[in-house]
Amino acid sequence: MATTNNEKKQYVKEYIRSLSAIEECIEPYQEQKRELRSEFRENGWLNTDEIRAAVKAYRLYKQKYNIDEVVENFEMISGENKSE
């Protein structure tokens, strides 16, 4: 842990340099994601809401959420019930 103000400033500078390098490396991939969304919208394959839903589903899957639990919790808070 930094003990002096000068040490803290040095760590902040180092962190910013590292963060900048990482973000610079990530930018081409971010641009690819934007182009992918645009391509699917322009071709009429998916609309914006469908793309958002697909991204959310992917992130839930990636984090290994139990989708049945997610649906049950959604139904519980929204007042919906599958059996109705």
Residue frames as a rotation matrix with the C-alpha (Angstrom) as fourth column:
MET 1
0.582 0.813 0.000 0.00
0.813 -0.582 0.000 0.00
0.000 0.000 -1.000 0.00
ALA 2
-0.049 -0.581 0.812 1.28
0.492 -0.722 -0.487 3.45
0.869 0.376 0.321 -0.87
THR 3
0.057 -0.008 -0.998 2.40
0.995 -0.083 0.057 5.32
-0.084 -0.996 0.003 2.20
THR 4
-0.557 -0.270 -0.785 3.06
0.288 -0.950 0.122 8.77
-0.779 -0.159 0.607 0.78
ASN 5
0.468 0.751 -0.466 1.18
-0.117 -0.469 -0.875 11.05
-0.876 0.464 -0.132 -1.52
ASN 6
-0.054 -0.583 -0.811 3.99
-0.943 -0.237 0.234 10.82
-0.329 0.777 -0.537 -4.10
GLU 7
-0.903 -0.228 0.364 3.81
-0.154 0.963 0.221 7.02
-0.401 0.143 -0.905 -4.08
LYS 8
-0.069 0.971 0.230 0.05
0.372 0.239 -0.897 7.21
-0.926 0.024 -0.378 -4.56
LYS 9
0.453 0.189 -0.871 0.49
-0.588 -0.671 -0.451 9.57
-0.670 0.717 -0.193 -7.52
GLN 10
-0.554 -0.745 -0.371 3.04
-0.796 0.344 0.499 7.20
-0.244 0.571 -0.784 -9.05
TYR 11
-0.772 0.326 0.546 0.64
0.249 0.945 -0.211 4.25
-0.585 -0.027 -0.811 -8.72
VAL 12
0.321 0.909 -0.266 -2.17
0.088 -0.309 -0.947 6.29
-0.943 0.280 -0.179 -10.26
LYS 13
0.145 -0.360 -0.922 0.05
-0.894 -0.446 0.034 7.15
-0.424 0.819 -0.387 -13.23
GLU 14
-0.854 -0.515 0.076 1.08
-0.455 0.809 0.373 3.51
-0.253 0.284 -0.925 -13.61
TYR 15
-0.393 0.803 0.448 -2.53
0.377 0.585 -0.718 2.36
-0.839 -0.113 -0.533 -13.43
ILE 16
0.482 0.589 -0.648 -3.63
-0.294 -0.588 -0.753 4.90
-0.825 0.554 -0.110 -16.05
ARG 17
-0.276 -0.661 -0.698 -0.80
-0.928 -0.007 0.373 3.88
-0.252 0.750 -0.611 -18.41
SER 18
-0.932 -0.061 0.358 -1.76
-0.036 0.996 0.076 0.20
-0.361 0.058 -0.931 -18.06
LEU 19
-0.057 0.994 0.090 -5.46
0.333 0.104 -0.937 0.93
-0.941 -0.023 -0.337 -18.48
SER 20
0.310 0.107 -0.944 -4.78
-0.682 -0.667 -0.300 3.02
-0.662 0.737 -0.134 -21.56
ALA 21
-0.682 -0.637 -0.359 -2.74
-0.715 0.479 0.509 0.21
-0.153 0.604 -0.782 -23.13
ILE 22
-0.751 0.471 0.463 -5.50
0.323 0.874 -0.364 -2.32
-0.576 -0.124 -0.808 -22.44
GLU 23
0.245 0.919 -0.308 -8.24
0.115 -0.343 -0.932 -0.09
-0.963 0.193 -0.190 -23.84
GLU 24
-0.026 -0.353 -0.935 -6.16
-0.883 -0.430 0.187 0.58
-0.468 0.831 -0.300 -26.92
CYS 25
-0.936 -0.352 0.011 -5.88
-0.320 0.862 0.393 -3.18
-0.148 0.365 -0.919 -27.51
ILE 26
-0.517 0.814 0.265 -9.60
0.463 0.527 -0.713 -3.72
-0.720 -0.246 -0.649 -26.94
GLU 27
-0.212 0.491 -0.845 -10.82
-0.455 -0.815 -0.359 -0.99
-0.865 0.308 0.396 -29.32
PRO 28
-0.738 -0.035 -0.674 -10.57
-0.664 0.217 0.716 -3.04
0.121 0.975 -0.184 -32.55
TYR 29
-0.874 0.437 -0.215 -12.76
0.454 0.890 -0.036 -5.70
0.175 -0.129 -0.976 -30.95
GLN 30
-0.388 0.748 -0.539 -15.27
0.284 -0.459 -0.842 -3.09
-0.877 -0.480 -0.035 -29.77
GLU 31
-0.407 0.186 -0.894 -15.46
-0.778 -0.584 0.233 -1.83
-0.479 0.790 0.383 -33.35
GLN 32
-0.912 0.076 -0.404 -16.09
-0.186 0.800 0.570 -5.39
0.367 0.595 -0.715 -34.57
LYS 33
-0.666 0.711 -0.225 -18.97
0.647 0.402 -0.648 -5.72
-0.370 -0.577 -0.728 -32.11
ARG 34
-0.247 0.566 -0.787 -20.50
-0.238 -0.822 -0.517 -2.46
-0.939 0.060 0.338 -33.39
GLU 35
-0.595 -0.046 -0.802 -20.13
-0.802 -0.032 0.597 -3.64
-0.054 0.998 -0.018 -36.99
LEU 36
-0.954 0.258 -0.157 -21.70
0.246 0.965 0.090 -7.01
0.174 0.048 -0.984 -36.14
ARG 37
-0.396 0.845 -0.360 -24.75
0.463 -0.155 -0.873 -5.32
-0.793 -0.513 -0.329 -34.59
SER 38
-0.233 0.269 -0.935 -25.07
-0.617 -0.784 -0.072 -3.00
-0.752 0.560 0.348 -37.57
GLU 39
-0.857 -0.153 -0.491 -24.81
-0.495 0.509 0.704 -5.87
0.143 0.847 -0.512 -40.05
PHE 40
-0.818 0.570 -0.081 -27.57
0.573 0.791 -0.215 -7.87
-0.058 -0.222 -0.973 -38.35
ARG 41
-0.161 0.772 -0.615 -29.85
0.231 -0.576 -0.784 -4.81
-0.960 -0.268 -0.086 -38.15
GLU 42
-0.368 -0.050 -0.928 -29.18
-0.729 -0.604 0.322 -3.69
-0.577 0.795 0.186 -41.73
ASN 43
-0.904 -0.009 -0.427 -29.87
-0.306 0.711 0.634 -7.17
0.297 0.703 -0.645 -43.11
GLY 44
-0.032 0.981 0.194 -33.08
-0.881 -0.119 0.459 -7.40
0.473 -0.156 0.867 -41.13
TRP 45
-0.327 -0.145 -0.934 -31.94
0.081 0.980 -0.180 -10.55
0.941 -0.135 -0.309 -39.36
LEU 46
-0.124 0.272 -0.954 -32.47
0.986 0.145 -0.086 -9.08
0.115 -0.951 -0.286 -35.86
ASN 47
0.512 0.275 0.814 -33.77
0.195 -0.960 0.202 -5.79
0.837 0.056 -0.545 -34.53
THR 48
-0.269 -0.690 0.672 -32.16
-0.488 -0.505 -0.712 -3.82
0.831 -0.519 -0.201 -31.69
ASP 49
0.259 0.443 0.858 -34.32
-0.966 0.122 0.228 -5.39
-0.003 -0.888 0.460 -28.97
GLU 50
0.980 0.092 -0.175 -33.60
-0.114 0.986 -0.120 -8.91
0.161 0.137 0.977 -30.24
ILE 51
0.187 -0.981 -0.050 -29.87
0.107 0.071 -0.992 -8.18
0.977 0.180 0.119 -30.25
ARG 52
-0.243 -0.232 0.942 -30.07
-0.822 -0.466 -0.327 -6.87
0.515 -0.854 -0.077 -26.68
ALA 53
0.673 0.567 0.475 -31.97
-0.729 0.619 0.294 -9.97
-0.127 -0.544 0.829 -25.59
ALA 54
0.824 -0.425 -0.374 -29.40
0.162 0.810 -0.564 -12.22
0.542 0.405 0.736 -27.26
VAL 55
-0.157 -0.917 0.366 -26.55
-0.219 -0.329 -0.919 -10.38
0.963 -0.224 -0.149 -25.53
LYS 56
-0.005 0.232 0.973 -28.28
-0.988 -0.148 0.030 -10.68
0.151 -0.961 0.230 -22.15
ALA 57
0.932 0.361 0.042 -28.89
-0.363 0.928 0.084 -14.39
-0.008 -0.093 0.996 -22.72
TYR 58
0.477 -0.836 -0.271 -25.25
0.187 0.397 -0.898 -14.88
0.859 0.378 0.346 -23.69
ARG 59
-0.316 -0.628 0.711 -24.03
-0.560 -0.481 -0.674 -13.05
0.765 -0.612 -0.200 -20.56
LEU 60
0.409 0.519 0.750 -26.32
-0.907 0.319 0.274 -15.10
-0.097 -0.793 0.602 -18.32
TYR 61
0.967 -0.067 -0.246 -25.05
-0.011 0.953 -0.302 -18.28
0.255 0.295 0.921 -19.97
LYS 62
0.192 -0.979 0.067 -21.44
0.003 -0.068 -0.998 -17.16
0.981 0.192 -0.010 -19.72
GLN 63
-0.369 -0.292 0.882 -21.83
-0.810 -0.364 -0.459 -16.49
0.456 -0.884 -0.103 -15.99
LYS 64
-0.783 0.051 -0.619 -23.38
0.105 0.993 -0.051 -19.96
0.612 -0.105 -0.783 -15.61
TYR 65
-0.605 0.695 0.389 -26.68
-0.765 -0.372 -0.526 -18.68
-0.220 -0.616 0.757 -14.26
ASN 66
-0.780 0.513 0.358 -29.39
0.489 0.857 -0.163 -21.26
-0.390 0.047 -0.919 -13.85
ILE 67
-0.911 0.395 0.121 -31.84
-0.177 -0.637 0.750 -19.93
0.373 0.662 0.650 -16.44
ASP 68
-0.149 0.890 -0.431 -34.75
0.568 0.434 0.700 -21.71
0.810 -0.140 -0.570 -14.76
GLU 69
-0.180 0.018 -0.983 -34.04
0.944 -0.277 -0.178 -19.76
-0.275 -0.961 0.032 -11.57
VAL 70
-0.955 -0.190 -0.227 -33.85
0.119 -0.948 0.295 -16.51
-0.271 0.255 0.928 -13.52
VAL 71
-0.621 0.783 0.034 -37.24
-0.014 -0.055 0.998 -17.22
0.783 0.620 0.045 -15.15
GLU 72
0.004 0.630 -0.777 -38.80
0.859 0.395 0.325 -18.22
0.512 -0.668 -0.540 -11.81
ASN 73
-0.457 -0.239 -0.857 -37.54
0.732 -0.648 -0.209 -15.05
-0.505 -0.723 0.471 -10.13
PHE 74
-0.992 0.128 0.013 -38.74
-0.091 -0.769 0.632 -12.91
0.091 0.626 0.775 -13.03
GLU 75
-0.329 0.927 -0.182 -42.17
0.276 0.279 0.920 -14.52
0.903 0.252 -0.348 -12.84
MET 76
-0.085 0.267 -0.960 -42.27
0.991 0.124 -0.053 -14.02
0.105 -0.956 -0.275 -9.10
ILE 77
-0.623 -0.216 -0.752 -41.49
0.444 -0.889 -0.113 -10.28
-0.644 -0.404 0.650 -9.26
SER 78
-0.955 0.264 -0.136 -43.57
-0.268 -0.571 0.776 -9.62
0.127 0.777 0.616 -12.36
GLY 79
-0.323 0.877 0.356 -46.60
-0.629 0.083 -0.773 -11.52
-0.708 -0.473 0.525 -11.09
GLU 80
0.107 0.316 -0.943 -46.60
-0.932 0.363 0.016 -13.79
0.347 0.876 0.334 -14.15
ASN 81
-0.103 -0.110 0.989 -47.10
-0.562 0.826 0.034 -17.52
-0.821 -0.552 -0.147 -13.82
LYS 82
-0.830 -0.317 -0.458 -46.34
-0.554 0.389 0.736 -20.12
-0.055 0.865 -0.499 -16.50
SER 83
-0.872 0.471 0.137 -49.28
0.452 0.880 -0.148 -22.30
-0.190 -0.067 -0.979 -15.47
GLU 84
-0.225 0.830 -0.510 -51.88
0.012 -0.521 -0.854 -19.57
-0.974 -0.198 0.107 -16.03
